């Protein structure tokens, strides 16, 4: 069962190519941090500040396309974490888009999914097994 999360903060590091989005379990204490790129970080920050760019950027464009095609983003689910041969992890996410009577389940990078969903207050979920693995790693680092 996916766990409901809320966006707690975004950390934009001026001297780094990677930035951090931090989510917290809505009815709990677990934290979920994910590294994201500059483009997604600036899109999320811009949306949180209520700033609209003069022309649609990628995430605004996608939101507009979904809306014009009769869809509505219902939720974001960060549903998996896979490791490569070097042990580096990659998170996976799904966009759940309602279009009429059915729900489209679309693969997405978590950073893009969050950037797309932030402005419209779309619920964010993380799969229990992903959250357990991330929190286990955090506990071992302490």
PyMOL commands that place a pseudoatom at each C-alpha (Angstrom):
pseudoatom trace, name=CA, resn=UNK, resi=1, chain=A, elem=C, hetatm=0, pos=[0.000, 0.000, 0.000]
pseudoatom trace, name=CA, resn=UNK, resi=2, chain=A, elem=C, hetatm=0, pos=[1.509, 3.364, -0.955]
pseudoatom trace, name=CA, resn=UNK, resi=3, chain=A, elem=C, hetatm=0, pos=[2.190, 5.852, 1.848]
pseudoatom trace, name=CA, resn=UNK, resi=4, chain=A, elem=C, hetatm=0, pos=[0.840, 9.421, 1.592]
pseudoatom trace, name=CA, resn=UNK, resi=5, chain=A, elem=C, hetatm=0, pos=[3.637, 11.992, 1.648]
pseudoatom trace, name=CA, resn=UNK, resi=6, chain=A, elem=C, hetatm=0, pos=[3.895, 15.767, 1.681]
pseudoatom trace, name=CA, resn=UNK, resi=7, chain=A, elem=C, hetatm=0, pos=[6.538, 18.025, 0.224]
pseudoatom trace, name=CA, resn=UNK, resi=8, chain=A, elem=C, hetatm=0, pos=[8.484, 19.453, 3.150]
pseudoatom trace, name=CA, resn=UNK, resi=9, chain=A, elem=C, hetatm=0, pos=[11.187, 21.407, 1.368]
pseudoatom trace, name=CA, resn=UNK, resi=10, chain=A, elem=C, hetatm=0, pos=[13.421, 21.714, -1.619]
pseudoatom trace, name=CA, resn=UNK, resi=11, chain=A, elem=C, hetatm=0, pos=[17.119, 22.395, -1.174]
pseudoatom trace, name=CA, resn=UNK, resi=12, chain=A, elem=C, hetatm=0, pos=[18.734, 24.156, -4.085]
pseudoatom trace, name=CA, resn=UNK, resi=13, chain=A, elem=C, hetatm=0, pos=[22.515, 24.086, -3.919]
pseudoatom trace, name=CA, resn=UNK, resi=14, chain=A, elem=C, hetatm=0, pos=[24.100, 26.853, -5.929]
pseudoatom trace, name=CA, resn=UNK, resi=15, chain=A, elem=C, hetatm=0, pos=[27.442, 25.040, -6.151]
pseudoatom trace, name=CA, resn=UNK, resi=16, chain=A, elem=C, hetatm=0, pos=[26.102, 21.640, -7.207]
pseudoatom trace, name=CA, resn=UNK, resi=17, chain=A, elem=C, hetatm=0, pos=[24.315, 20.012, -10.114]
pseudoatom trace, name=CA, resn=UNK, resi=18, chain=A, elem=C, hetatm=0, pos=[22.111, 17.989, -7.768]
pseudoatom trace, name=CA, resn=UNK, resi=19, chain=A, elem=C, hetatm=0, pos=[19.421, 19.369, -5.512]
pseudoatom trace, name=CA, resn=UNK, resi=20, chain=A, elem=C, hetatm=0, pos=[17.208, 17.695, -2.917]
pseudoatom trace, name=CA, resn=UNK, resi=21, chain=A, elem=C, hetatm=0, pos=[13.461, 17.286, -2.599]
pseudoatom trace, name=CA, resn=UNK, resi=22, chain=A, elem=C, hetatm=0, pos=[12.378, 16.171, 0.853]
pseudoatom trace, name=CA, resn=UNK, resi=23, chain=A, elem=C, hetatm=0, pos=[9.058, 14.445, 1.446]
pseudoatom trace, name=CA, resn=UNK, resi=24, chain=A, elem=C, hetatm=0, pos=[7.639, 13.482, 4.851]
pseudoatom trace, name=CA, resn=UNK, resi=25, chain=A, elem=C, hetatm=0, pos=[5.121, 10.814, 5.663]
pseudoatom trace, name=CA, resn=UNK, resi=26, chain=A, elem=C, hetatm=0, pos=[1.774, 12.575, 6.277]
pseudoatom trace, name=CA, resn=UNK, resi=27, chain=A, elem=C, hetatm=0, pos=[0.817, 10.527, 9.317]
pseudoatom trace, name=CA, resn=UNK, resi=28, chain=A, elem=C, hetatm=0, pos=[4.277, 9.516, 10.476]
pseudoatom trace, name=CA, resn=UNK, resi=29, chain=A, elem=C, hetatm=0, pos=[7.897, 10.442, 10.930]
pseudoatom trace, name=CA, resn=UNK, resi=30, chain=A, elem=C, hetatm=0, pos=[9.650, 8.899, 7.932]
pseudoatom trace, name=CA, resn=UNK, resi=31, chain=A, elem=C, hetatm=0, pos=[11.492, 11.209, 5.537]
pseudoatom trace, name=CA, resn=UNK, resi=32, chain=A, elem=C, hetatm=0, pos=[12.152, 10.535, 1.878]
pseudoatom trace, name=CA, resn=UNK, resi=33, chain=A, elem=C, hetatm=0, pos=[14.894, 12.526, 0.142]
pseudoatom trace, name=CA, resn=UNK, resi=34, chain=A, elem=C, hetatm=0, pos=[15.598, 12.391, -3.557]
pseudoatom trace, name=CA, resn=UNK, resi=35, chain=A, elem=C, hetatm=0, pos=[18.289, 14.083, -5.635]
pseudoatom trace, name=CA, resn=UNK, resi=36, chain=A, elem=C, hetatm=0, pos=[16.988, 15.988, -8.634]
pseudoatom trace, name=CA, resn=UNK, resi=37, chain=A, elem=C, hetatm=0, pos=[18.436, 18.120, -11.412]
pseudoatom trace, name=CA, resn=UNK, resi=38, chain=A, elem=C, hetatm=0, pos=[18.439, 21.892, -11.781]
pseudoatom trace, name=CA, resn=UNK, resi=39, chain=A, elem=C, hetatm=0, pos=[15.584, 22.057, -14.293]
pseudoatom trace, name=CA, resn=UNK, resi=40, chain=A, elem=C, hetatm=0, pos=[13.193, 20.120, -12.062]
pseudoatom trace, name=CA, resn=UNK, resi=41, chain=A, elem=C, hetatm=0, pos=[14.344, 21.936, -8.906]
pseudoatom trace, name=CA, resn=UNK, resi=42, chain=A, elem=C, hetatm=0, pos=[13.734, 25.345, -10.452]
pseudoatom trace, name=CA, resn=UNK, resi=43, chain=A, elem=C, hetatm=0, pos=[10.341, 24.234, -11.808]
pseudoatom trace, name=CA, resn=UNK, resi=44, chain=A, elem=C, hetatm=0, pos=[9.275, 22.985, -8.369]
pseudoatom trace, name=CA, resn=UNK, resi=45, chain=A, elem=C, hetatm=0, pos=[10.539, 26.123, -6.633]
pseudoatom trace, name=CA, resn=UNK, resi=46, chain=A, elem=C, hetatm=0, pos=[8.816, 28.354, -9.199]
pseudoatom trace, name=CA, resn=UNK, resi=47, chain=A, elem=C, hetatm=0, pos=[5.522, 26.511, -8.733]
pseudoatom trace, name=CA, resn=UNK, resi=48, chain=A, elem=C, hetatm=0, pos=[5.784, 26.650, -4.932]
pseudoatom trace, name=CA, resn=UNK, resi=49, chain=A, elem=C, hetatm=0, pos=[6.344, 30.406, -5.145]
pseudoatom trace, name=CA, resn=UNK, resi=50, chain=A, elem=C, hetatm=0, pos=[3.337, 30.779, -7.456]
pseudoatom trace, name=CA, resn=UNK, resi=51, chain=A, elem=C, hetatm=0, pos=[5.499, 32.215, -10.246]
pseudoatom trace, name=CA, resn=UNK, resi=52, chain=A, elem=C, hetatm=0, pos=[4.428, 31.497, -13.787]
pseudoatom trace, name=CA, resn=UNK, resi=53, chain=A, elem=C, hetatm=0, pos=[7.029, 31.770, -16.524]
pseudoatom trace, name=CA, resn=UNK, resi=54, chain=A, elem=C, hetatm=0, pos=[6.159, 34.099, -19.411]
pseudoatom trace, name=CA, resn=UNK, resi=55, chain=A, elem=C, hetatm=0, pos=[6.026, 31.065, -21.732]
pseudoatom trace, name=CA, resn=UNK, resi=56, chain=A, elem=C, hetatm=0, pos=[5.209, 27.471, -20.768]
pseudoatom trace, name=CA, resn=UNK, resi=57, chain=A, elem=C, hetatm=0, pos=[8.187, 25.419, -19.674]
pseudoatom trace, name=CA, resn=UNK, resi=58, chain=A, elem=C, hetatm=0, pos=[8.209, 21.633, -20.104]
pseudoatom trace, name=CA, resn=UNK, resi=59, chain=A, elem=C, hetatm=0, pos=[6.154, 20.839, -16.996]
pseudoatom trace, name=CA, resn=UNK, resi=60, chain=A, elem=C, hetatm=0, pos=[3.583, 23.560, -17.712]
pseudoatom trace, name=CA, resn=UNK, resi=61, chain=A, elem=C, hetatm=0, pos=[3.343, 22.315, -21.286]
pseudoatom trace, name=CA, resn=UNK, resi=62, chain=A, elem=C, hetatm=0, pos=[2.704, 18.737, -20.168]
pseudoatom trace, name=CA, resn=UNK, resi=63, chain=A, elem=C, hetatm=0, pos=[0.066, 19.879, -17.658]
pseudoatom trace, name=CA, resn=UNK, resi=64, chain=A, elem=C, hetatm=0, pos=[-1.660, 21.840, -20.423]
pseudoatom trace, name=CA, resn=UNK, resi=65, chain=A, elem=C, hetatm=0, pos=[-1.580, 18.875, -22.826]
pseudoatom trace, name=CA, resn=UNK, resi=66, chain=A, elem=C, hetatm=0, pos=[-3.074, 16.557, -20.182]
pseudoatom trace, name=CA, resn=UNK, resi=67, chain=A, elem=C, hetatm=0, pos=[-5.832, 19.075, -19.443]
pseudoatom trace, name=CA, resn=UNK, resi=68, chain=A, elem=C, hetatm=0, pos=[-6.620, 19.759, -23.113]
pseudoatom trace, name=CA, resn=UNK, resi=69, chain=A, elem=C, hetatm=0, pos=[-6.896, 16.032, -23.751]
pseudoatom trace, name=CA, resn=UNK, resi=70, chain=A, elem=C, hetatm=0, pos=[-9.542, 15.737, -21.053]
pseudoatom trace, name=CA, resn=UNK, resi=71, chain=A, elem=C, hetatm=0, pos=[-7.254, 14.377, -18.367]
pseudoatom trace, name=CA, resn=UNK, resi=72, chain=A, elem=C, hetatm=0, pos=[-6.581, 15.270, -14.764]
pseudoatom trace, name=CA, resn=UNK, resi=73, chain=A, elem=C, hetatm=0, pos=[-3.505, 14.260, -12.786]
pseudoatom trace, name=CA, resn=UNK, resi=74, chain=A, elem=C, hetatm=0, pos=[-4.905, 12.459, -9.720]
pseudoatom trace, name=CA, resn=UNK, resi=75, chain=A, elem=C, hetatm=0, pos=[-1.779, 11.291, -7.941]
pseudoatom trace, name=CA, resn=UNK, resi=76, chain=A, elem=C, hetatm=0, pos=[1.916, 10.622, -8.145]
pseudoatom trace, name=CA, resn=UNK, resi=77, chain=A, elem=C, hetatm=0, pos=[3.330, 7.333, -6.924]
pseudoatom trace, name=CA, resn=UNK, resi=78, chain=A, elem=C, hetatm=0, pos=[7.043, 6.759, -6.437]
pseudoatom trace, name=CA, resn=UNK, resi=79, chain=A, elem=C, hetatm=0, pos=[6.758, 3.037, -6.875]
pseudoatom trace, name=CA, resn=UNK, resi=80, chain=A, elem=C, hetatm=0, pos=[10.198, 1.492, -7.188]
pseudoatom trace, name=CA, resn=UNK, resi=81, chain=A, elem=C, hetatm=0, pos=[13.905, 1.729, -6.480]
pseudoatom trace, name=CA, resn=UNK, resi=82, chain=A, elem=C, hetatm=0, pos=[16.313, -0.256, -8.636]
pseudoatom trace, name=CA, resn=UNK, resi=83, chain=A, elem=C, hetatm=0, pos=[20.061, -0.594, -8.158]
pseudoatom trace, name=CA, resn=UNK, resi=84, chain=A, elem=C, hetatm=0, pos=[22.666, -0.939, -10.898]
pseudoatom trace, name=CA, resn=UNK, resi=85, chain=A, elem=C, hetatm=0, pos=[25.766, -3.175, -10.752]
pseudoatom trace, name=CA, resn=UNK, resi=86, chain=A, elem=C, hetatm=0, pos=[27.615, -0.464, -8.777]
pseudoatom trace, name=CA, resn=UNK, resi=87, chain=A, elem=C, hetatm=0, pos=[24.857, -0.192, -6.188]
pseudoatom trace, name=CA, resn=UNK, resi=88, chain=A, elem=C, hetatm=0, pos=[23.589, 3.198, -7.374]
pseudoatom trace, name=CA, resn=UNK, resi=89, chain=A, elem=C, hetatm=0, pos=[19.859, 3.562, -6.982]
pseudoatom trace, name=CA, resn=UNK, resi=90, chain=A, elem=C, hetatm=0, pos=[17.303, 4.965, -9.391]
pseudoatom trace, name=CA, resn=UNK, resi=91, chain=A, elem=C, hetatm=0, pos=[13.773, 5.805, -8.292]
pseudoatom trace, name=CA, resn=UNK, resi=92, chain=A, elem=C, hetatm=0, pos=[10.781, 5.219, -10.549]
pseudoatom trace, name=CA, resn=UNK, resi=93, chain=A, elem=C, hetatm=0, pos=[7.409, 6.940, -10.462]
pseudoatom trace, name=CA, resn=UNK, resi=94, chain=A, elem=C, hetatm=0, pos=[3.973, 6.714, -12.027]
pseudoatom trace, name=CA, resn=UNK, resi=95, chain=A, elem=C, hetatm=0, pos=[1.576, 9.480, -13.009]
pseudoatom trace, name=CA, resn=UNK, resi=96, chain=A, elem=C, hetatm=0, pos=[-2.017, 8.457, -12.415]
pseudoatom trace, name=CA, resn=UNK, resi=97, chain=A, elem=C, hetatm=0, pos=[-4.088, 10.505, -14.869]
pseudoatom trace, name=CA, resn=UNK, resi=98, chain=A, elem=C, hetatm=0, pos=[-7.861, 10.227, -14.983]
pseudoatom trace, name=CA, resn=UNK, resi=99, chain=A, elem=C, hetatm=0, pos=[-9.301, 10.541, -18.453]
pseudoatom trace, name=CA, resn=UNK, resi=100, chain=A, elem=C, hetatm=0, pos=[-13.025, 9.946, -18.516]
pseudoatom trace, name=CA, resn=UNK, resi=101, chain=A, elem=C, hetatm=0, pos=[-13.889, 6.636, -16.887]
pseudoatom trace, name=CA, resn=UNK, resi=102, chain=A, elem=C, hetatm=0, pos=[-10.402, 5.197, -16.801]
pseudoatom trace, name=CA, resn=UNK, resi=103, chain=A, elem=C, hetatm=0, pos=[-7.050, 5.973, -15.224]
pseudoatom trace, name=CA, resn=UNK, resi=104, chain=A, elem=C, hetatm=0, pos=[-3.885, 6.148, -17.297]
pseudoatom trace, name=CA, resn=UNK, resi=105, chain=A, elem=C, hetatm=0, pos=[-0.801, 4.813, -15.493]
pseudoatom trace, name=CA, resn=UNK, resi=106, chain=A, elem=C, hetatm=0, pos=[2.228, 6.554, -17.022]
pseudoatom trace, name=CA, resn=UNK, resi=107, chain=A, elem=C, hetatm=0, pos=[5.918, 6.002, -16.269]
pseudoatom trace, name=CA, resn=UNK, resi=108, chain=A, elem=C, hetatm=0, pos=[7.783, 9.140, -15.134]
pseudoatom trace, name=CA, resn=UNK, resi=109, chain=A, elem=C, hetatm=0, pos=[10.907, 10.275, -13.366]
pseudoatom trace, name=CA, resn=UNK, resi=110, chain=A, elem=C, hetatm=0, pos=[9.979, 11.216, -9.776]
pseudoatom trace, name=CA, resn=UNK, resi=111, chain=A, elem=C, hetatm=0, pos=[11.428, 14.718, -10.191]
pseudoatom trace, name=CA, resn=UNK, resi=112, chain=A, elem=C, hetatm=0, pos=[9.278, 15.381, -13.257]
pseudoatom trace, name=CA, resn=UNK, resi=113, chain=A, elem=C, hetatm=0, pos=[6.211, 13.901, -11.564]
pseudoatom trace, name=CA, resn=UNK, resi=114, chain=A, elem=C, hetatm=0, pos=[6.664, 16.114, -8.502]
pseudoatom trace, name=CA, resn=UNK, resi=115, chain=A, elem=C, hetatm=0, pos=[7.301, 19.207, -10.639]
pseudoatom trace, name=CA, resn=UNK, resi=116, chain=A, elem=C, hetatm=0, pos=[4.142, 18.466, -12.617]
pseudoatom trace, name=CA, resn=UNK, resi=117, chain=A, elem=C, hetatm=0, pos=[2.017, 17.853, -9.549]
pseudoatom trace, name=CA, resn=UNK, resi=118, chain=A, elem=C, hetatm=0, pos=[3.175, 20.589, -7.169]
pseudoatom trace, name=CA, resn=UNK, resi=119, chain=A, elem=C, hetatm=0, pos=[1.112, 23.448, -8.594]
pseudoatom trace, name=CA, resn=UNK, resi=120, chain=A, elem=C, hetatm=0, pos=[-2.166, 21.550, -8.520]
pseudoatom trace, name=CA, resn=UNK, resi=121, chain=A, elem=C, hetatm=0, pos=[-1.740, 20.077, -5.031]
pseudoatom trace, name=CA, resn=UNK, resi=122, chain=A, elem=C, hetatm=0, pos=[-1.753, 16.506, -6.358]
pseudoatom trace, name=CA, resn=UNK, resi=123, chain=A, elem=C, hetatm=0, pos=[-1.198, 13.857, -3.664]
pseudoatom trace, name=CA, resn=UNK, resi=124, chain=A, elem=C, hetatm=0, pos=[2.221, 12.218, -3.619]
pseudoatom trace, name=CA, resn=UNK, resi=125, chain=A, elem=C, hetatm=0, pos=[2.635, 8.622, -2.512]
pseudoatom trace, name=CA, resn=UNK, resi=126, chain=A, elem=C, hetatm=0, pos=[5.688, 6.407, -2.005]
pseudoatom trace, name=CA, resn=UNK, resi=127, chain=A, elem=C, hetatm=0, pos=[5.428, 2.621, -2.140]
pseudoatom trace, name=CA, resn=UNK, resi=128, chain=A, elem=C, hetatm=0, pos=[5.917, 1.082, 1.309]
pseudoatom trace, name=CA, resn=UNK, resi=129, chain=A, elem=C, hetatm=0, pos=[8.826, -1.121, 0.163]
pseudoatom trace, name=CA, resn=UNK, resi=130, chain=A, elem=C, hetatm=0, pos=[10.644, 1.911, -1.294]
pseudoatom trace, name=CA, resn=UNK, resi=131, chain=A, elem=C, hetatm=0, pos=[10.135, 3.956, 1.856]
pseudoatom trace, name=CA, resn=UNK, resi=132, chain=A, elem=C, hetatm=0, pos=[11.266, 1.016, 4.021]
pseudoatom trace, name=CA, resn=UNK, resi=133, chain=A, elem=C, hetatm=0, pos=[14.448, 0.597, 1.978]
pseudoatom trace, name=CA, resn=UNK, resi=134, chain=A, elem=C, hetatm=0, pos=[15.296, 4.311, 2.009]
pseudoatom trace, name=CA, resn=UNK, resi=135, chain=A, elem=C, hetatm=0, pos=[14.622, 4.630, 5.741]
pseudoatom trace, name=CA, resn=UNK, resi=136, chain=A, elem=C, hetatm=0, pos=[16.637, 1.460, 6.462]
pseudoatom trace, name=CA, resn=UNK, resi=137, chain=A, elem=C, hetatm=0, pos=[19.620, 2.960, 4.610]
pseudoatom trace, name=CA, resn=UNK, resi=138, chain=A, elem=C, hetatm=0, pos=[19.211, 6.251, 6.526]
pseudoatom trace, name=CA, resn=UNK, resi=139, chain=A, elem=C, hetatm=0, pos=[19.084, 4.357, 9.847]
pseudoatom trace, name=CA, resn=UNK, resi=140, chain=A, elem=C, hetatm=0, pos=[22.270, 2.451, 8.978]
pseudoatom trace, name=CA, resn=UNK, resi=141, chain=A, elem=C, hetatm=0, pos=[24.092, 5.707, 8.153]
pseudoatom trace, name=CA, resn=UNK, resi=142, chain=A, elem=C, hetatm=0, pos=[23.426, 7.101, 11.653]
for i in range(1, 142): cmd.bond("trace and resi %d" % i, "trace and resi %d" % (i + 1))
show_as sticks, trace
zoom trace
